[in-house]
Amino acid sequence: MEAATASPVVERIAPSGLMTTEQAAAYLAVKPATLQVWRSTNRKKLAYVKVGGNVRYRRQDLDQFIADNLQNAR
């Protein structure tokens, strides 16, 4: 997968490179509760980081999750 250039939208969401559950959910177009279920049940393999007890997502992990779940690409 090629390195994606940073879009202005993503930079406004997460200039630090880490996104909250709400920001990551918006990026993936799912509800924050969906990410919480995936984390607690391990239903989907989506990496996250715990920072001081807070859950954060890295953009590259979200992009990899999208790539890994691409269907009917050929």
Rosetta silent file (secondary structure, phi, psi, omega in degrees, C-alpha in Angstrom):
SEQUENCE: MEAATASPVVERIAPSGLMTTEQAAAYLAVKPATLQVWRSTNRKKLAYVKVGGNVRYRRQDLDQFIADNLQNAR
SCORE:     score description
SCORE:     0.000 S_00000001
   1 L     0.000  131.420 -179.564    0.000    0.000    0.000 S_00000001
   2 L   -72.392  152.274  176.128    1.404    3.381   -0.947 S_00000001
   3 L   -68.002  127.289 -179.708    1.925    6.018    1.689 S_00000001
   4 L   -83.473  144.661  175.016   -1.067    8.284    1.679 S_00000001
   5 L   -80.222  147.915 -178.000   -0.622   12.000    1.738 S_00000001
   6 L   -71.506  129.341  177.591   -2.201   13.741    4.688 S_00000001
   7 L   -90.399  152.578  178.897   -5.492   15.321    3.844 S_00000001
   8 H   -59.333  -32.574  179.562   -6.524   18.614    5.422 S_00000001
   9 H   -63.994  -46.644 -179.529   -9.576   16.890    6.931 S_00000001
  10 H   -66.327  -38.483  178.930   -7.467   14.318    8.766 S_00000001
  11 H   -61.820  -37.157  177.798   -5.035   16.991    9.920 S_00000001
  12 H   -70.850  -32.303  179.917   -7.942   18.901   11.476 S_00000001
  13 H   -72.373  -48.318 -171.238   -9.190   15.732   13.149 S_00000001
  14 L  -144.266   75.915  179.867   -5.897   14.523   14.562 S_00000001
  15 L   -62.347  -23.291  179.584   -2.845   16.733   14.142 S_00000001
  16 L   -79.426  -12.655 -176.008   -0.996   14.536   16.679 S_00000001
  17 L    91.975   -9.169  177.184   -1.570   11.427   14.558 S_00000001
  18 E  -111.000  137.600 -179.289   -3.725    9.867   17.282 S_00000001
  19 E  -116.100  146.432  172.532   -7.511    9.861   17.105 S_00000001
  20 L   -72.058  172.054  176.545  -10.112    9.425   19.811 S_00000001
  21 H   -58.846  -41.935 -179.242  -12.746    6.727   19.460 S_00000001
  22 H   -64.423  -42.656  179.355  -15.170    9.338   18.138 S_00000001
  23 H   -67.032  -43.266  179.185  -12.683   10.635   15.560 S_00000001
  24 H   -64.472  -39.245  178.234  -11.714    7.133   14.450 S_00000001
  25 H   -62.596  -42.274  177.817  -15.378    6.178   14.148 S_00000001
  26 H   -63.543  -40.135  179.488  -15.995    9.219   11.940 S_00000001
  27 H   -62.173  -38.754 -178.963  -12.956    8.285    9.832 S_00000001
  28 H   -91.177   -5.339 -178.381  -14.315    4.759    9.327 S_00000001
  29 L    61.523   44.000  173.372  -17.941    5.927    9.025 S_00000001
  30 L  -128.888  171.036  178.002  -19.135    3.758   11.906 S_00000001
  31 L   -81.305  148.730  176.293  -20.572    4.592   15.314 S_00000001
  32 H   -55.280  -35.400  179.284  -18.213    4.973   18.289 S_00000001
  33 H   -62.116  -30.984  177.750  -20.110    2.153   20.008 S_00000001
  34 H   -62.949  -44.741  178.212  -19.113   -0.136   17.135 S_00000001
  35 H   -63.819  -38.288  178.782  -15.425    0.442   17.862 S_00000001
  36 H   -63.515  -40.362  177.655  -16.066   -0.156   21.560 S_00000001
  37 H   -65.969  -45.063  179.224  -17.725   -3.502   20.776 S_00000001
  38 H   -58.531  -40.473  179.793  -14.886   -4.514   18.449 S_00000001
  39 H   -66.292  -48.338 -172.685  -12.358   -3.709   21.187 S_00000001
  40 H   -74.002  -28.887 -178.535  -14.170   -5.509   23.995 S_00000001
  41 H  -101.049   -9.286 -175.733  -15.105   -8.625   22.002 S_00000001
  42 L    58.618   29.995 -177.887  -12.008   -8.716   19.786 S_00000001
  43 L   -66.763  -41.867  176.682  -14.456   -9.242   16.915 S_00000001
  44 L  -117.073  143.317  179.623  -12.392   -7.186   14.475 S_00000001
  45 L   -88.750   91.356  178.791   -8.635   -6.912   14.544 S_00000001
  46 L  -127.796  114.530 -176.759   -8.151   -3.154   14.791 S_00000001
  47 L   -66.966  144.542  173.880   -5.088   -1.943   16.650 S_00000001
  48 L  -145.359  166.096 -176.855   -5.449    0.763   19.261 S_00000001
  49 E  -122.299  138.853  172.994   -3.235    2.442   21.830 S_00000001
  50 E   -99.923  122.138  179.610   -3.949    3.102   25.481 S_00000001
  51 E  -121.743  107.630 -179.808   -2.604    6.495   26.569 S_00000001
  52 L    56.964   35.432 -179.679   -3.133    7.265   30.225 S_00000001
  53 L    86.363   -5.393  178.431   -6.184    5.031   30.278 S_00000001
  54 E   -99.544  142.402  178.735   -7.621    6.621   27.119 S_00000001
  55 E   -87.602  133.021  177.025   -8.062    4.712   23.866 S_00000001
  56 E  -135.498  151.827  179.356   -6.476    6.231   20.766 S_00000001
  57 E  -120.300  138.373  174.525   -6.175    5.038   17.169 S_00000001
  58 E   -89.059  141.063 -178.392   -3.323    5.708   14.767 S_00000001
  59 H   -58.672  -41.229 -178.087   -4.313    6.751   11.269 S_00000001
  60 H   -63.492  -31.319  176.599   -1.980    4.191    9.680 S_00000001
  61 H   -71.196  -37.338  176.907   -3.715    1.420   11.649 S_00000001
  62 H   -66.320  -42.243  178.261   -7.122    2.617   10.450 S_00000001
  63 H   -63.849  -39.318  178.057   -5.857    2.741    6.857 S_00000001
  64 H   -66.335  -39.824  177.322   -4.418   -0.777    7.228 S_00000001
  65 H   -59.869  -43.453  177.820   -7.725   -2.006    8.658 S_00000001
  66 H   -61.766  -47.230 -179.337   -9.511   -0.597    5.596 S_00000001
  67 H   -62.448  -41.183 -178.082   -7.011   -2.249    3.239 S_00000001
  68 H   -68.255  -23.523 -177.376   -7.236   -5.583    5.085 S_00000001
  69 L  -105.363   14.889  177.246  -11.019   -5.581    4.818 S_00000001
  70 L   -67.068  129.658 -177.157  -11.240   -4.677    1.148 S_00000001
  71 L  -112.891  147.016  175.686  -13.713   -6.985   -0.588 S_00000001
  72 L    49.055   45.216 -177.882  -14.007   -7.936   -4.271 S_00000001
  73 L   -78.433  -13.493 -177.362  -10.987   -5.882   -5.248 S_00000001
  74 L  -114.860    0.000    0.000  -10.206   -8.030   -8.278 S_00000001
